Amino acid sequence: MPTDRDIVRPIILAVGIALAGLLIGAGFARAREADRYVTVKGISEREVQADLAIWPLRIVAAHDDLATANAQLQSSLEKIRVFLTNNSVDPTQAQLQDFSVTDAQTNQYSGGSSAGARFVIRQTVVVRSTKPELVRAASQKVSELVSNGVVLSSGGEYGNGGPTFVFTGLNKLKPQMIGEATARARESAEQFARDSRSSIGGIRRASQGVFEILPRDQAEGITEASQVIKTVRVVTTIDYALSK
């Protein structure tokens, strides 16, 4: 005949198993609740104007007499200074770079051909200005230099020879744009929470993203460096916790 102790033991064991199941279930529920979050993106854009222009002008002078070729080069340099002055671009900001002289008779690959001038002198005039609009206007009149006998070439380390327009004020924009992008990301998260009948919790993870400087007119063949007006963009990605 079973004793009272024999009856109580199974009851205690059953109660313990039931309590353990409840605790484990609550633990899983809490874990699932912690995994509820939404990932949102916030974007901030600004239209900015370049504050620096860099314009390389590559000059070429050629002649069978070296002194004559050099005289042609010096004449071209003077014509460029006058051209810049006439277009309100400070010629004192122009720097001379990449001077080179080629003697065709010392070129082992010429095969002794006498075609063309013996001496070719090349030099690059790099115009640097904090008035990009003036440089852009001057670059559109570059044919005047050619009409005055200045021989220009393209190619080389500065790209196609046109002006490059640079925006240097990015660091001043960063704090405000990051704040704006973050605010827009939260607006998106709050809208999602309302739609899902949830509430927004704390930030689980945030990624600022990379600042981009893009051409304002984003069309094929248009580069950011060729445009005075540009678009600065940053995208922030944030994970917000959700709770019922």
C-alpha positions in Angstrom: 0.0 0.0 0.0 1.6 3.4 -1.0 2.4 5.8 1.7 1.8 9.5 1.8 5.5 10.1 0.9 5.1 7.9 -2.2 2.1 10.1 -3.4 3.7 13.5 -2.6 7.0 12.8 -4.5 5.4 12.4 -8.0 3.3 15.6 -7.4 6.4 17.6 -6.5 8.2 16.3 -9.5 5.3 17.2 -11.8 5.0 20.7 -10.4 8.8 21.2 -10.8 8.7 20.1 -14.5 5.8 22.4 -15.1 7.6 25.4 -13.5 10.7 24.7 -15.5 8.7 24.6 -18.7 7.2 28.0 -17.8 10.5 29.5 -17.1 12.1 28.2 -20.2 9.2 29.4 -22.3 9.4 32.9 -20.7 13.1 32.9 -21.5 12.5 32.2 -25.2 9.8 34.8 -25.3 12.2 37.4 -23.9 14.8 36.3 -26.4 12.4 36.7 -29.3 11.4 40.1 -28.0 15.0 41.2 -27.9 15.4 40.2 -31.5 12.6 42.5 -32.7 14.2 45.4 -34.4 13.9 47.5 -37.6 16.7 48.7 -39.9 16.1 52.1 -41.4 18.1 54.5 -43.5 18.2 58.3 -43.4 19.6 60.5 -46.1 20.9 64.1 -46.1 21.8 66.1 -49.2 23.2 69.5 -49.8 23.9 71.5 -53.0 27.3 73.1 -52.7 29.5 75.2 -54.9 33.2 74.5 -55.6 35.6 76.9 -53.9 38.7 75.9 -55.7 39.6 75.6 -59.4 42.7 73.9 -60.9 43.3 74.4 -64.6 46.3 72.9 -66.4 47.4 74.4 -69.7 50.0 72.4 -71.5 52.1 74.3 -73.9 54.2 72.9 -76.8 56.8 74.7 -78.8 58.8 73.0 -81.6 61.6 74.1 -83.9 64.9 72.9 -85.4 66.7 75.5 -83.4 66.5 75.1 -79.6 66.7 78.8 -78.8 63.9 79.6 -81.3 61.8 76.8 -79.7 62.4 78.3 -76.3 61.5 81.8 -77.5 58.2 80.4 -78.8 57.5 78.9 -75.4 58.2 82.1 -73.6 56.0 84.0 -76.0 53.2 81.5 -75.3 53.6 81.9 -71.5 53.3 85.6 -71.8 50.2 85.3 -74.0 48.7 83.0 -71.3 49.3 85.6 -68.6 47.7 88.3 -70.6 44.7 86.0 -71.4 44.2 85.2 -67.7 44.4 88.9 -66.7 41.9 89.8 -69.4 39.5 87.2 -67.9 39.9 88.5 -64.3 42.0 85.4 -63.3 45.0 86.3 -61.2 48.1 85.2 -63.2 50.3 85.2 -60.1 48.4 82.1 -59.0 49.7 80.2 -62.0 52.6 77.8 -61.5 55.0 76.3 -64.0 55.4 72.6 -64.0 56.7 69.6 -66.0 59.3 71.4 -68.2 60.8 69.0 -70.7 62.9 69.2 -73.9 63.0 66.4 -76.5 65.7 66.2 -79.2 64.6 64.0 -82.1 68.2 63.3 -83.1 68.9 61.6 -79.7 65.7 59.4 -80.0 66.9 55.9 -80.7 63.4 55.0 -81.9 63.2 57.7 -84.6 65.1 55.7 -87.1 67.1 58.7 -88.2 64.0 60.3 -89.8 64.2 64.1 -90.3 60.4 64.6 -90.5 59.2 67.2 -88.0 61.0 69.7 -85.8 64.2 68.5 -84.1 63.5 70.1 -80.7 60.1 69.9 -78.9 59.7 71.8 -75.6 56.7 71.1 -73.3 55.6 72.9 -70.2 52.4 72.9 -68.1 50.9 76.1 -66.6 48.7 75.1 -63.6 46.2 77.9 -62.8 45.0 77.7 -59.3 42.1 80.0 -58.2 39.6 80.4 -55.4 37.2 81.8 -58.0 35.9 78.8 -59.9 33.3 80.7 -61.9 35.9 83.0 -63.4 38.1 80.0 -64.4 35.1 78.2 -65.9 34.3 81.3 -68.0 37.9 81.7 -69.1 38.2 78.0 -70.1 35.3 78.5 -72.5 37.4 81.1 -74.4 40.5 78.9 -74.6 40.3 79.0 -78.4 41.5 82.7 -78.2 44.9 81.3 -77.1 45.0 79.0 -80.1 44.1 82.0 -82.4 47.1 83.9 -80.9 49.5 81.1 -81.8 49.7 79.2 -78.5 50.0 75.5 -79.2 48.2 73.5 -76.5 48.2 69.7 -76.0 45.8 67.4 -74.0 46.4 64.3 -71.9 48.8 63.7 -69.1 48.4 63.5 -65.3 45.7 66.2 -65.1 43.1 64.4 -67.2 41.6 66.0 -70.3 43.1 69.4 -69.8 39.9 71.2 -68.6 39.5 72.8 -65.2 38.9 70.6 -62.1 36.5 72.1 -59.6 37.0 71.2 -55.9 34.8 71.6 -52.9 36.9 71.9 -49.7 34.2 72.7 -47.1 33.0 69.2 -46.4 34.1 69.0 -42.8 32.0 72.0 -41.9 28.9 70.3 -43.3 29.4 66.9 -41.6 27.9 67.5 -38.1 24.7 69.1 -39.4 24.2 66.5 -42.2 24.8 63.5 -39.9 22.2 65.0 -37.5 19.7 65.5 -40.3 20.2 61.9 -41.7 19.8 60.4 -38.2 16.6 62.4 -37.6 15.1 61.1 -40.9 16.1 57.6 -40.1 14.2 57.9 -36.8 11.2 59.2 -38.6 11.1 56.2 -40.8 11.5 53.9 -37.8 8.6 55.6 -36.0 6.4 55.2 -39.0 7.2 51.5 -39.2 6.5 51.1 -35.5 3.1 52.8 -35.9 2.2 50.6 -38.8 3.2 47.4 -36.9 1.6 48.6 -33.6 5.0 48.7 -31.9 7.0 51.3 -30.1 10.6 52.4 -30.8 13.3 51.4 -28.3 17.0 52.2 -28.2 19.5 52.1 -31.0 21.0 48.6 -31.4 23.5 49.5 -34.1 24.3 52.6 -36.2 26.4 53.1 -39.3 27.2 56.7 -40.4 27.9 55.8 -44.0 30.3 57.5 -46.4 30.0 61.1 -47.5 29.8 61.4 -51.3 30.4 64.4 -53.5 28.5 63.9 -56.7 27.8 66.0 -59.8 24.6 68.0 -59.6 23.7 66.9 -63.1 24.0 63.2 -62.9 24.1 62.2 -66.6 26.3 59.9 -68.6 29.7 61.5 -69.3 29.4 64.2 -66.7 31.9 64.0 -63.8 31.9 65.6 -60.4 35.2 67.3 -61.0 34.0 69.1 -64.1 31.0 70.8 -62.3 31.1 73.9 -60.2 27.8 73.0 -58.5 27.9 69.7 -56.7 25.7 67.5 -54.5 27.0 66.3 -51.1 25.2 63.2 -49.8 25.4 60.9 -46.7 23.3 57.9 -45.8 23.0 56.8 -42.2 21.8 53.2 -41.4 20.4 52.5 -37.9 18.9 49.5 -36.2 16.1 50.4 -33.6 14.7 47.9 -31.1 11.0 47.4 -31.2 8.7 46.6 -28.3 5.0 45.8 -28.1 
